[in-house]
Amino acid sequence: PEFFTESGFPCPPLRNPSDHFLRTINKDFDEEIVESSKARRKTAAEAIEILTDAYQSPAYSEKTMDRIAEMKGIGGAPFRKREQASFSTKLFVLTRRSFVNMHRDIGYYWMRLGVYLGIGICLGTIFYQVGHSYSSIQVNSIRHDVLGNRNIYISTTLVCPP
């Protein structure tokens, strides 16, 4: 975190440093408007150039090499190849991280949850008391297909206007 702070990209309070640094250098976030800052945000290409120059500067290079030499002198147990995390560990970590992000950006994630809940209720009412005959199931399936296609069309036109 100190390197990014010294280079002009400090991590905001209550934000995961790895997420902040990823946003700083990822070109996918260039179009995103940063509401918390009135100043012009640097593009990812500019940030990468600044960080690369800062890392290659003699002062930081020497500090890094000194730290590496210091760590080599410490010794310790030999490294062994680490195994990949299990599926359940990955699922737990990613789910927890997603919930943390939901609480930080309440509007976006809770709106999505509300939309999905609404769609689920709408689709549930289509098949409520359908009946057990093949014809009633077929009629409701056709209705579901028509409504589903209409909803997809509406949602894509709202997200991506022509």
C-alpha positions in Angstrom: 0.0 0.0 0.0 2.9 2.4 0.7 4.2 2.1 -2.8 0.8 3.1 -4.3 0.4 5.9 -1.8 3.9 7.3 -2.6 3.1 7.1 -6.3 -0.1 9.2 -5.9 -2.7 6.4 -5.7 -3.6 6.1 -2.0 -6.1 3.5 -1.0 -9.4 5.1 0.3 -10.4 4.2 3.8 -12.7 1.1 4.3 -11.7 -0.2 0.9 -9.9 -3.5 0.2 -6.4 -2.6 -1.0 -6.3 -5.3 -3.6 -9.6 -4.2 -5.1 -8.4 -0.6 -5.1 -5.1 -1.5 -6.8 -6.9 -3.7 -9.4 -9.2 -0.8 -10.2 -6.2 1.5 -10.6 -4.5 -0.6 -13.2 -7.4 -2.3 -14.9 -8.5 -0.6 -18.2 -12.1 -2.0 -17.8 -12.7 0.7 -15.1 -11.6 3.6 -17.2 -15.1 4.5 -18.2 -16.4 4.4 -14.6 -17.2 7.7 -13.0 -15.6 8.2 -9.6 -18.2 10.0 -7.5 -16.0 10.5 -4.5 -13.4 12.6 -6.4 -14.1 15.9 -8.1 -10.6 15.8 -9.8 -10.0 14.1 -13.1 -9.1 10.4 -12.6 -6.1 9.1 -14.3 -6.6 6.4 -16.9 -5.3 2.9 -16.3 -2.6 3.5 -19.0 -1.4 6.6 -17.2 -1.5 4.9 -13.8 0.5 1.9 -15.2 3.1 4.3 -16.6 3.4 6.2 -13.4 3.7 3.1 -11.3 6.2 1.5 -13.7 8.4 4.6 -13.6 8.1 4.8 -9.8 9.1 1.2 -9.5 12.1 1.6 -11.8 13.3 4.7 -10.0 16.7 4.2 -8.4 15.5 5.1 -4.9 12.7 2.5 -4.9 14.8 -0.2 -6.8 17.6 0.1 -4.2 15.0 -0.1 -1.3 13.5 -3.2 -2.9 16.8 -4.9 -3.5 17.9 -4.2 0.1 14.6 -5.7 1.4 15.1 -8.8 -0.8 18.6 -9.2 0.5 17.4 -8.8 4.1 14.7 -11.5 3.5 17.2 -13.9 2.0 19.4 -13.5 5.1 16.6 -14.5 7.4 16.6 -18.1 6.3 13.8 -20.4 7.6 12.1 -23.5 6.4 12.5 -24.3 2.7 9.6 -23.4 0.5 7.5 -26.1 -0.8 5.1 -25.9 -3.7 1.7 -24.8 -2.5 -1.3 -26.6 -3.5 -4.3 -24.9 -5.0 -7.2 -24.0 -2.6 -10.1 -26.4 -2.6 -13.4 -25.6 -4.3 -15.1 -25.0 -1.0 -12.4 -22.6 0.1 -12.6 -20.7 -3.1 -16.4 -20.6 -2.9 -16.3 -19.3 0.7 -13.7 -16.6 0.0 -15.5 -15.4 -3.2 -18.9 -15.4 -1.5 -17.6 -13.5 1.5 -15.9 -11.0 -0.7 -19.0 -10.5 -2.8 -21.0 -9.8 0.4 -18.4 -7.3 1.6 -18.7 -5.5 -1.8 -22.5 -5.6 -1.6 -22.4 -3.7 1.7 -19.9 -1.2 0.3 -22.0 -0.5 -2.8 -25.5 -1.0 -1.5 -27.4 0.6 -4.3 -26.0 -1.5 -7.1 -26.1 -4.9 -5.5 -29.3 -4.6 -3.6 -31.0 -3.2 -6.7 -29.8 -6.3 -8.6 -31.1 -8.6 -5.8 -34.5 -6.8 -6.0 -34.7 -7.2 -9.8 -33.8 -10.9 -9.6 -36.3 -11.4 -6.8 -39.0 -9.6 -8.8 -38.3 -11.7 -11.9 -38.4 -14.8 -9.7 -41.8 -13.9 -8.3 -43.1 -13.1 -11.8 -41.9 -16.4 -13.2 -43.3 -18.2 -10.1 -46.8 -16.8 -10.7 -46.7 -18.1 -14.2 -46.4 -21.7 -13.0 -48.6 -21.3 -9.9 -51.4 -23.9 -10.0 -50.5 -24.9 -13.6 -52.3 -28.2 -13.4 -51.1 -31.7 -14.2 -52.2 -32.2 -17.8 -49.7 -31.9 -20.7 -51.8 -29.3 -22.4 -51.9 -26.9 -19.4 -48.1 -27.3 -18.9 -47.5 -26.7 -22.6 -49.7 -23.6 -22.7 -47.9 -22.1 -19.7 -44.5 -23.0 -21.1 -45.3 -21.1 -24.3 -46.5 -18.1 -22.3 -43.2 -18.3 -20.2 -41.2 -18.3 -23.4 -43.0 -15.3 -24.8 -42.8 -13.3 -21.6 -39.1 -14.3 -21.1 -38.2 -13.1 -24.5 -40.0 -9.9 -24.0 -38.3 -9.3 -20.7 -34.9 -10.0 -22.2 -35.7 -7.5 -25.0 -36.8 -4.9 -22.5 -33.8 -5.4 -20.2 -31.3 -5.2 -23.0 -32.8 -2.0 -24.5 -32.7 -0.4 -21.1 -29.1 -1.4 -20.5 -27.8 -0.8 -24.0 -29.9 1.9 -25.7 -29.7 2.0 -29.5 
